Amino acid sequence: EPGGCERGILLDGPEGVGKSVALVGLVQWMREQGWVVWYVPRATQWSYGGGTYPPRVAPAGTNHTEIVYERPDQVLELLQGFYEAHAHGSLVDLPETKEHVERGLEELQNFDRDPENAPSRASDALEDALRTLSEQNSIPFAVAIDEYNAITGATGFRDAHMRVIHSDAFRITWPFRELAFANPARINGLLVAATTRYQANRFEWRVRRSRRYSLNRFAKSGRLLDEHGSELKPFPVPPWNVEETSALVSLWSDCSGFDATMASSRVYILSSGRARNIVKTCASLSSIVSN
């Protein structure tokens, strides 16, 4: 029930075990049940790779880093994905949130009119949209973030002095971090997150920060903690069992033509029950049949 659940659930487990698959399934189920879900499929894109807008001084009065980086390309993807998923459904009953989302989209779609200020105004709209969603109590609300640890620690970027830039320096992370670290009583909804093991984790306590960084928000030994030292409720995703693997192999064989009866045991042994390895093994068997 809205407002009556734990603050969040963290899906964790070995690489390729199926955390992302479980998260996508949960997002689909919640939307079918009438939830408004802001789904973030790849949080690493916010703070890894290129395309960062030039840094600027952070707004006065913020509790974040002194230098802030805007990611207008990623803000546009977030707003578009959310709008396409809910524009003709739940957002009809949330006019204030819809107005903020449309305002952010308009800023970025007309970027050339004011390229200096459009990114920050779009980020303002994103923050306002998430704030109004978390404050309303008419529709259950959830944020689902894959690769969650990418927004709680160090990033792949370095500044002019070759120091690693913390994820908190990217403004796109601010509203999602605020929701993650908020008191459960303040939000109507749920935070569901999945970690990534595909990229090496760089945790906050290893990062050289300015004096404005909070030292008590940290990740350690694969555990994600909030500013009060409380841990997101862990939910280890186990490897797939024989029956689950057989069901997936059967679905795959219907499309690819190999013998599922002969392949199921082989796929389970080769994959160790890890979802990513199951898919790779099925793909290999498919190519053998086609050849």
DRENBATOR-749058 format. One record per atom (N, C-alpha, C): x negated, y, z; residue in three letters. Coordinates in steps of 0.001 Angstrom, whole numbers, padded with zeros to 6 digits, always signed. Layout:
XYZala
...
This chain:
-000845-001193+000000glu
+000000+000000+000000glu
-000884+001248+000000glu
-000474+002332-000704pro
-001252+003554-000734pro
-001489+004095+000659pro
-002737+004487+000921gly
-003078+005079+002203gly
-003231+004078+003319gly
-002887+002806+003097gly
-002950+001848+004172gly
-004032+000811+004004gly
-004923+001015+003008cys
-005952+000024+002735cys
-007311+000529+003175cys
-008302-000349+003077glu
-009670+000054+003332glu
-010064+001124+002314glu
-011124+001880+002643arg
-011555+002926+001732arg
-011974+002371+000389arg
-012641+001223+000396gly
-013105+000690-000873gly
-013624-000716-000768gly
-013820-001307-001926ile
-014355-002666-002038ile
-015527-002630-003002ile
-016605-003281-002635leu
-017793-003335-003475leu
-017984-004754-003997leu
-017875-004930-005311leu
-018119-006229-005929leu
-019612-006386-006136leu
-020188-007386-005533asp
-021635-007573-005609asp
-021934-009026-005937asp
-023142-009282-006386gly
-023533-010642-006716gly
-024680-010658-007701gly
-025187-011835-008053pro
-026321-011944-008975pro
-025998-011375-010349pro
-027030-011078-011103glu
-026853-010566-012463glu
-026083-011566-013322glu
-025092-011065-014049gly
-024349-011900-014985gly
-023289-012784-014364gly
-022986-012606-013082val
-022046-013508-012418val
-020593-013190-012768val
-020327-011976-013286gly
-018970-011621-013680gly
-018362-010478-012900gly
-019195-009616-012308lys
-018676-008486-011530lys
-017880-007527-012417lys
-018432-007220-013583ser
-017751-006293-014495ser
-016446-006880-015016ser
-016455-008180-015302val
-015235-008856-015757val
-014156-008779-014677val
-014558-009034-013430ala
-013598-008966-012324ala
-013044-007552-012164ala
-013911-006558-012331leu
-013475-005167-012189leu
-012478-004786-013287leu
-012769-005168-014529val
-011856-004878-015633val
-010500-005548-015406val
-010516-006797-014935gly
-009272-007501-014646gly
-008465-006792-013578gly
-009154-006269-012558leu
-008470-005557-011485leu
-007870-004246-011988leu
-008631-003542-012846val
-008117-002295-013430val
-006838-002568-014223val
-006870-003604-015040gln
-005696-003949-015843gln
-004508-004301-014955gln
-004762-005085-013908trp
-003672-005482-013006trp
-003076-004266-012308trp
-003918-003372-011807met
-003409-002197-011093met
-002577-001316-012015met
-003043-001137-013251arg
-002265-000317-014193arg
-000924-000963-014515arg
-000903-002282-014630glu
+000364-002977-014872glu
+001324-002826-013693glu
+000756-002638-012491gln
+001583-002467-011293gln
+001975-001014-011052gln
+001600-000123-011969gly
+001994+001273-011850gly
+000981+002189-011200gly
-000227+001702-010932trp
-001272+002540-010351trp
-001846+003472-011414trp
-002286+004640-010973val
-003119+005511-011806val
-004573+005150-011497val
-005293+004683-012500val
-006665+004208-012284val
-007629+005014-013150val
-008579+005645-012489trp
-009646+006337-013226trp
-010806+005355-013331trp
-010970+004792-014518tyr
-011942+003718-014732tyr
-013224+004272-015338tyr
-014357+003952-014714val
-015671+004347-015200val
-016410+003071-015614val
-016494+002774-016914pro
-017082+001501-017334pro
-018596+001417-017213pro
-019296+002560-017350arg
-020760+002515-017294arg
-021285+003770-016616arg
-021427+003736-015311ala
-021905+004910-014576ala
-023366+005212-014871ala
-024138+004225-015338thr
-025542+004490-015642thr
-025693+005508-016760thr
-024686+005646-017618gln
-024765+006621-018702gln
-024768+008051-018182gln
-024302+008256-016954trp
-024282+009608-016400trp
-025681+010107-016085trp
-026549+009200-015670ser
-027845+009645-015146ser
-029040+008909-015748ser
-028807+008175-016811tyr
-029899+007519-017533tyr
-029819+007930-019000tyr
-030971+008026-019660gly
-030981+008341-021084gly
-031015+009828-021339gly
-030778+010221-022593gly
-030906+011616-022987gly
-029576+012331-023031gly
-029596+013524-023623gly
-028377+014291-023820gly
-028002+015192-022664gly
-028934+015405-021727thr
-028608+016241-020577thr
-028626+017715-020957thr
-027632+018444-020500tyr
-027594+019883-020714tyr
-028672+020539-019856tyr
-029272+021658-020304pro
-030339+022300-019518pro
-029913+022566-018084pro
-030818+022388-017118pro
-030462+022568-015698pro
-030176+024027-015374pro
-029399+024219-014312arg
-029108+025558-013815arg
-029087+025515-012297arg
-029071+026677-011688val
-029017+026755-010225val
-027637+026327-009757val
-027598+025493-008739ala
-026323+025003-008218ala
-025514+026151-007632ala
-024174+026055-007714pro
-023320+027107-007147pro
-023582+027298-005662pro
-023483+028527-005205ala
-023696+028831-003790ala
-022668+028109-002936ala
-023120+027630-001774gly
-022203+026994-000838gly
-022019+025505-001046gly
-022652+024927-002065thr
-022528+023485-002266thr
-023487+022756-001353thr
-023183+021482-001107asn
-024049+020651-000261asn
-024893+019719-001107asn
-025085+020098-002350his
-025803+019230-003263his
-027198+019792-003530his
-027845+019283-004577thr
-029185+019709-004906thr
-029226+021158-005363thr
-030390+021797-005279glu
-030531+023202-005640glu
-030441+023407-007150glu
-030846+022407-007918ile
-030756+022453-009373ile
-029720+021428-009819ile
-028827+021837-010724val
-027764+020941-011157val
-027850+020740-012669val
-027558+019510-013083tyr
-027539+019151-014496tyr
-026105+018819-014891tyr
-025643+019434-015972glu
-024324+019134-016499glu
-024432+018013-017530glu
-023382+017193-017646arg
-023315+016156-018679arg
-022007+016296-019448arg
-021898+017325-020299pro
-020618+017554-020990pro
-020185+016392-021872pro
-021145+015671-022445asp
-020791+014520-023285asp
-020108+013438-022465asp
-020614+013179-021261gln
-020033+012146-020409gln
-018723+012617-019767gln
-018631+013902-019442val
-017375+014439-018917val
-016273+014290-019961val
-016603+014555-021230leu
-015621+014412-022308leu
-015131+012973-022408leu
-016048+012002-022337glu
-015652+010595-022399glu
-014749+010223-021225glu
-015083+010706-020030leu
-014266+010412-018851leu
-012854+010960-019001leu
-012751+012223-019403leu
-011442+012848-019540leu
-010622+012194-020650leu
-011275+011908-021788gln
-010562+011284-022903gln
-010057+009895-022539gln
-010911+009094-021897gly
-010517+007741-021526gly
-009343+007730-020566gly
-009382+008616-019578phe
-008300+008683-018599phe
-007013+009184-019250phe
-007134+010206-020104tyr
-005954+010786-020738tyr
-005286+009784-021669tyr
-006074+009061-022458glu
-005511+008079-023381glu
-004807+006945-022641glu
-005323+006598-021443ala
-004733+005492-020684ala
-003422+005879-020005ala
-003263+007175-019657his
-002116+007550-018814his
-001269+008700-019350his
-001624+009285-020492ala
-000931+010490-020963ala
+000564+010281-021139ala
+000966+009105-021622his
+002382+008848-021883his
+003019+007987-020786his
+002288+007845-019681gly
+002812+007053-018577gly
+002835+007863-017293gly
+001938+007526-016385ser
+001946+008116-015046ser
+001684+009616-015040ser
+000893+010121-015995leu
+000562+011546-015983leu
+001787+012426-016217leu
+002834+011867-016807val
+004070+012629-016993val
+004621+013072-015642val
+004426+012241-014619asp
+004920+012547-013278asp
+003890+013271-012428asp
+002722+013581-013018leu
+001659+014290-012306leu
+001248+015506-013134leu
+002125+016494-013265pro
+001858+017621-014166pro
+000611+018428-013807pro
+000317+018559-012514glu
-000848+019343-012117glu
-002136+018654-012562glu
-002212+017350-012344thr
-003388+016601-012783thr
-003508+016638-014305thr
-002396+016455-014981lys
-002410+016477-016449lys
-002905+017816-016969lys
-002501+018897-016317glu
-002932+020230-016729glu
-004447+020387-016608glu
-005023+019876-015512his
-006474+019974-015321his
-007217+019150-016376his
-006736+017944-016662val
-007387+017094-017663val
-007344+017762-019037val
-006194+018299-019395glu
-006057+018955-020695glu
-006926+020210-020776glu
-007071+020898-019646arg
-007936+022084-019618arg
-009393+021702-019870arg
-009842+020611-019242gly
-011211+020157-019465gly
-011449+019712-020894gly
-010475+019006-021466leu
-010603+018566-022855leu
-010650+019753-023808leu
-009839+020752-023527glu
-009827+021939-024392glu
-011172+022657-024341glu
-011757+022758-023148glu
-013059+023420-023016glu
-014127+022723-023865glu
-014132+021398-023838leu
-015178+020656-024531leu
-014893+020495-026020leu
-013625+020454-026378gln
-013296+020363-027797gln
-013535+021685-028519gln
-013569+022790-027760asn
-013899+024107-028315asn
-015230+024594-027749asn
-016167+023667-027637phe
-017451+023907-026992phe
-018202+025080-027612phe
-018133+025221-028939asp
-018918+026231-029646asp
-018489+027654-029312asp
-017305+027833-028785arg
-016842+029176-028438arg
-017656+029781-027303arg
-018018+028946-026337asp
-018795+029436-025194asp
-019681+028308-024666asp
-020735+027948-025420pro
-021562+026792-025029pro
-022281+026956-023699pro
-022443+028183-023235glu
-023150+028397-021978glu
-022295+028042-020769glu
-020991+028343-020844asn
-020121+028148-019678asn
-019148+026987-019806asn
-018946+026484-021031ala
-017977+025400-021228ala
-018295+024156-020396ala
-019576+023722-020309pro
-019845+022518-019507pro
-019443+022640-018048pro
-019744+023782-017424ser
-019401+023934-016005ser
-017889+024049-015811ser
-017194+024699-016750arg
-015735+024792-016629arg
-015072+023432-016820arg
-015639+022614-017710ala
-015102+021255-017893ala
-015321+020419-016639ala
-016490+020591-016001ser
-016749+019876-014747ser
-015800+020338-013653ser
-015496+021644-013638asp
-014497+022164-012687asp
-013159+021455-012889asp
-012762+021295-014157ala
-011479+020656-014461ala
-011477+019197-014013ala
-012607+018497-014207leu
-012710+017106-013761leu
-012559+017011-012245leu
-013241+017888-011519glu
-013144+017887-010062glu
-011718+018195-009607glu
-011074+019159-010269asp
-009700+019514-009897asp
-008740+018357-010160asp
-008941+017663-011282ala
-008062+016541-011612ala
-008184+015429-010572ala
-009412+015089-010186leu
-009610+014043-009185leu
-009101+014492-007815leu
-009278+015768-007508arg
-008794+016265-006212arg
-007278+016161-006119arg
-006580+016603-007171thr
-005114+016553-007117thr
-004603+015117-007089thr
-005310+014213-007750leu
-004913+012806-007709leu
-005062+012234-006307leu
-006166+012578-005652ser
-006423+012020-004325ser
-005529+012629-003258ser
-004973+013812-003533glu
-004126+014477-002532glu
-002651+014126-002674glu
-002224+013688-003866gln
-000810+013357-004058gln
-000499+012001-003420gln
+000760+011785-003098asn
+001148+010524-002470asn
+002366+009887-003136asn
+002665+010306-004369ser
+003827+009755-005064ser
+003484+008505-005869ser
+002247+008405-006330ile
+001818+007276-007158ile
+000505+006732-006605ile
+000381+005428-006413pro
-000892+004867-005932pro
-002020+005153-006908pro
-003182+005463-006364phe
-004312+005950-007146phe
-005564+005156-006795phe
-006370+004860-007814ala
-007626+004145-007588ala
-008701+004674-008530ala
-009926+004646-008059val
-011092+004894-008900val
-011853+003586-008987val
-012161+003157-010206ala
-012908+001911-010419ala
-014206+002267-011140ala
-015337+002030-010491ile
-016635+002435-011031ile
-017524+001213-011214ile
-017905+000941-012455asp
-018893-000102-012718asp
-020283+000519-012681asp
-021278-000277-012276glu
-022664+000186-012123glu
-022731+001303-011078glu
-022027+001089-009981tyr
-021840+002108-008943tyr
-023149+002585-008330tyr
-024126+001685-008189asn
-025364+002099-007551asn
-026139+003117-008371asn
-025756+003319-009646ala
-026417+004328-010475ala
-026096+005744-010015ala
-025019+005930-009229ile
-024668+007277-008773ile
-024955+007467-007294ile
-025656+006532-006678thr
-025962+006673-005254thr
-027455+006730-004980thr
-028279+006650-006000gly
-029720+006644-005770gly
-030473+007459-006805gly
-031700+007064-007082ala
-032543+007760-008037ala
-032112+007433-009454ala
-032570+008242-010401thr
-032195+008064-011794thr
-033438+007801-012648thr
-033222+007669-013953gly
-034329+007488-014876gly
-034928+008797-015355gly
-034396+009922-014871phe
-034899+011233-015275phe
-035998+011713-014333phe
-036881+012551-014863arg
-037895+013227-014057arg
-037879+014706-014384arg
-038252+015534-013387asp
-038281+016973-013632asp
-039617+017367-014244asp
-039844+018687-014365ala
-041063+019180-015013ala
-042317+018785-014250ala
-042159+018457-012966his
-043304+018041-012148his
-043402+016522-012042his
-042637+015814-012899met
-042653+014352-012970met
-042118+013698-011703met
-041299+014423-010958arg
-040649+013834-009795arg
-039314+013242-010233arg
-038976+012084-009682val
-037715+011425-010037val
-036544+012290-009582val
-035559+012440-010460ile
-034386+013236-010142ile
-033321+012348-009503ile
-032769+012831-008413his
-031740+012081-007708his
-030412+012197-008444his
-029566+011171-008342ser
-028275+011190-009037ser
-027384+012335-008579ser
-027597+012820-007358asp
-026787+013915-006833asp
-027043+015221-007575asp
-028101+015267-008392ala
-028383+016466-009171ala
-027494+016566-010410ala
-026785+015483-010738phe
-025893+015493-011890phe
-024479+015788-011400phe
-023935+016896-011873arg
-022666+017359-011315arg
-021528+016379-011558arg
-021606+015599-012625ile
-020541+014657-012927ile
-020333+013643-011804ile
-021378+013408-010998thr
-021260+012434-009906thr
-020563+013018-008680thr
-020501+014327-008550trp
-020043+014945-007306trp
-018638+014524-006887trp
-017623+014664-007753pro
-016270+014312-007275pro
-016119+012838-006934pro
-016860+011975-007632phe
-016764+010539-007348phe
-017491+010191-006054phe
-018608+010853-005788arg
-019303+010641-004517arg
-018457+011162-003359arg
-017787+012281-003558glu
-016941+012826-002505glu
-015820+011852-002153glu
-015224+011234-003172leu
-014180+010248-002912leu
-014748+009032-002187leu
-015962+008623-002593ala
-016565+007438-001985ala
-016891+007661-000518ala
-017302+008887-000169phe
-017737+009167+001190phe
-016644+009801+002045phe
-015430+009947+001467ala
-014349+010626+002189ala
-013764+009742+003278ala
-013156+010389+004229asn
-012384+009678+005245asn
-011189+009005+004563asn
-010937+007714+004811pro
-009825+007021+004151pro
-008481+007722+004321pro
-008296+008408+005431ala
-007017+009067+005674ala
-006793+010259+004741ala
-007878+010730+004087arg
-007756+011909+003234arg
-007309+011574+001831arg
-007373+010315+001424ile
-007054+009987+000035ile
-005932+008966-000040ile
-005140+009106-001093asn
-004076+008154-001352asn
-004603+007189-002395asn
-005262+006134-001976gly
-005773+005224-002981gly
-006946+004400-002527gly
-007692+003961-003515leu
-008699+002937-003302leu
-009901+003196-004203leu
-011076+002915-003681leu
-012284+002922-004497leu
-012736+001480-004675leu
-012815+001033-005913val
-013322-000301-006221val
-014567-000120-007066val
-015656-000725-006665ala
-016918-000523-007370ala
-017617-001857-007598ala
-018420-001890-008651ala
-019242-003059-008943ala
-020674-002594-009125ala
-021604-003332-008556thr
-023010-002975-008699thr
-023564-003537-010011thr
-024746-003058-010366thr
-025442-003605-011523thr
-026791-004137-011079thr
-027173-005268-011625arg
-028504-005826-011390arg
-029327-005806-012676arg
-028717-005284-013743tyr
-029389-005314-015043tyr
-030575-004375-015068tyr
-030436-003201-014385gln
-031530-002252-014279gln
-032032-002256-012846gln
-033320-002034-012707ala
-033912-002027-011374ala
-033276-000924-010538ala
-032897-001262-009321asn
-032291-000275-008432asn
-033367+000586-007799asn
-033146+001879-007844arg
-034041+002795-007139arg
-033195+003459-006069arg
-033531+003205-004821phe
-032655+003643-003752phe
-033053+005028-003243phe
-032099+005696-002616glu
-032279+007077-002213glu
-033468+007284-001286glu
-033712+006335-000431trp
-034753+006559+000564trp
-036138+006568-000048trp
-036277+006221-001321arg
-037567+006262-001990arg
-037802+007585-002730arg
-036811+008464-002735val
-036855+009644-003576val
-037306+010861-002791val
-038244+011609-003389arg
-038639+012872-002785arg
-037551+013893-003054arg
-036979+014480-002007arg
-035874+015394-002192arg
-036210+016774-001625arg
-035420+017738-002027ser
-035534+019053-001416ser
-034892+018988-000033ser
-035051+020036+000742arg
-034526+020041+002117arg
-033004+019979+002164arg
-032342+020218+001017arg
-030874+020244+001021arg
-030267+018864+000847arg
-031082+017861+000575tyr
-030535+016513+000450tyr
-030207+015946+001827tyr
-029120+015228+001900ser
-028742+014569+003141ser
-029475+013237+003245ser
-030239+013049+004315leu
-031036+011827+004462leu
-030212+010639+004929leu
-028995+010873+005414asn
-028239+009753+005963asn
-027277+009135+004956asn
-027336+009568+003687arg
-026620+008852+002641arg
-027663+008021+001910arg
-027629+006742+002088phe
-028691+005951+001498phe
-028193+004576+001099phe
-028989+003941+000252ala
-028735+002552-000116ala
-029966+001761+000272ala
-029798+000625+000878lys
-030935-000138+001357lys
-030617-001619+001281lys
-031559-002379+000757ser
-031408-003828+000657ser
-030141-004230-000083ser
-029756-003434-001101gly
-028592-003766-001903gly
-027270-003403-001261gly
-027294-002767-000062arg
-026051-002397+000613arg
-025811-000903+000409arg
-024592-000504+000090leu
-024257+000891-000133leu
-023526+001416+001086leu
-024082+002471+001684leu
-023522+003020+002913leu
-023044+004439+002675leu
-022043+004868+003448asp
-021593+006243+003325asp
-022357+007118+004312asp
-021962+008399+004360glu
-022707+009359+005174glu
-022597+009077+006661glu
-021629+008284+007086his
-021482+007941+008493his
-022125+006599+008825his
-022783+005992+007827gly
-023402+004700+008049gly
-022459+003536+007909gly
-021221+003798+007468ser
-020255+002725+007279ser
-020437+002107+005898ser
-020345+000816+005833glu
-020594+000123+004580glu
-019300-000111+003814glu
-019362+000088+002474leu
-018235-000300+001644leu
-017963-001777+001870leu
-016704-002133+001959lys
-016349-003518+002247lys
-016901-004429+001151lys
-017840-005338+001486pro
-018453-006166+000447pro
-017550-007314+000019pro
-017595-007615-001248phe
-016878-008767-001774phe
-017801-009471-002761phe
-018558-010451-002305pro
-019479-011144-003210pro
-018718-011932-004271pro
-019063-011706-005530val
-018425-012426-006634val
-019179-013729-006842val
-018540-014883-006623pro
-019249-016159-006760pro
-019384-016555-008221pro
-020318-017455-008521pro
-020386-018002-009882pro
-019098-018736-010227pro
-018832-018885-011524trp
-017645-019598-011970trp
-017778-021080-011640trp
-016675-021724-011245asn
-016722-023161-010988asn
-016473-023928-012295asn
-016474-025252-012198val
-016343-026092-013402val
-015015-025846-014111val
-013924-025757-013339glu
-012607-025567-013947glu
-012514-024227-014661glu
-013029-023159-014036glu
-012995-021836-014663glu
-013838-021803-015930glu
-015004-022453-015865thr
-015862-022507-017051thr
-015175-023270-018178thr
-014532-024379-017849ser
-013833-025180-018864ser
-012716-024384-019526ser
-011998-023575-018717ala
-010907-022768-019272ala
-011437-021744-020270ala
-012570-021101-019931leu
-013147-020116-020848leu
-013685-020787-022105leu
-014331-021943-021943val
-014857-022665-023099val
-013718-023081-024030val
-012579-023470-023455ser
-011426-023861-024273ser
-010915-022690-025093ser
-010835-021520-024466leu
-010408-020334-025198leu
-011382-020010-026327leu
-012662-020120-026026trp
-013687-019818-027020trp
-013625-020820-028178trp
-013407-022080-027852ser
-013391-023110-028897ser
-012203-022935-029837ser
-011078-022424-029326asp
-009921-022171-030185asp
-010249-021192-031297asp
-011166-020273-030993cys
-011548-019263-031985cys
-012733-019700-032843cys
-013561-020592-032308ser
-014825-020889-032978ser
-014915-022292-033567ser
-014081-023216-033089gly
-014013-024515-033731gly
-014888-025609-033170gly
-015669-025356-032108phe
-016458-026456-031561phe
-015625-027253-030562phe
-016093-028450-030227asp
-015348-029379-029377asp
-015494-028976-027914asp
-014433-028425-027331ala
-014493-027960-025945ala
-014682-029110-024975ala
-014127-030273-025290thr
-014237-031430-024390thr
-015692-031832-024212thr
-016435-031823-025305met
-017851-032200-025253met
-018717-031088-024677met
-018265-029828-024849ala
-019129-028696-024523ala
-019011-028201-023087ala
-017886-028412-022424ser
-017637-027784-021128ser
-018707-028095-020092ser
-019024-029360-019916ser
-020033-029743-018923ser
-021399-029174-019285ser
-021704-029199-020577arg
-022999-028686-021028arg
-023110-027185-020764arg
-022044-026456-021066val
-022049-025008-020853val
-022195-024688-019369val
-021489-025421-018516tyr
-021562-025155-017085tyr
-022979-025378-016557tyr
-023619-026441-016996ile
-024975-026747-016532ile
-025964-025690-017027ile
-025849-025317-018311leu
-026784-024352-018883leu
-026591-022947-018334leu
-025364-022619-017962ser
-025069-021247-017529ser
-025165-021037-016034ser
-025205-022112-015262ser
-025173-022032-013801ser
-023935-021307-013296ser
-022889-021285-014103gly
-021634-020654-013699gly
-021631-019148-013764gly
-022630-018556-014424arg
-022695-017102-014544arg
-021995-016670-015828arg
-021083-015703-015694ala
-020223-015324-016814ala
-021016-014917-018035ala
-022061-014129-017844arg
-022839-013668-018998arg
-023481-014838-019718arg
-024016-015783-018947asn
-024660-016945-019556asn
-023642-017865-020225asn
-022429-017937-019677ile
-021380-018752-020308ile
-021068-018208-021694ile
-020911-016897-021794val
-020610-016276-023082val
-021751-016504-024067val
-022993-016335-023612lys
-024145-016531-024505lys
-024210-017977-025000lys
-023958-018931-024105thr
-024019-020340-024488thr
-022909-020683-025477thr
-021698-020165-025234cys
-020596-020407-026165cys
-020909-019799-027526cys
-021514-018625-027520ala
-021878-017986-028787ala
-022899-018824-029544ala
-023831-019415-028819ser
-024841-020268-029451ser
-024189-021505-030068ser
-023258-022119-029333leu
-022568-023290-029861leu
-021730-022931-031094leu
-021140-021757-031084ser
-020348-021301-032218ser
-021200-021164-033468ser
-022412-020601-033294ser
-023287-020417-034443ser
-023765-021754-034993ser
-023944-022742-034097ile
-024369-024070-034563ile
-023281-024696-035412ile
-022007-024562-034954val
-020889-025132-035691val
-020737-024461-037056val
-020879-023116-037074ser
-020707-022380-038323ser
-021782-022709-039343ser
-022952-023091-038840asn
-024039-023430-039756asn
-023956-024887-040222asn
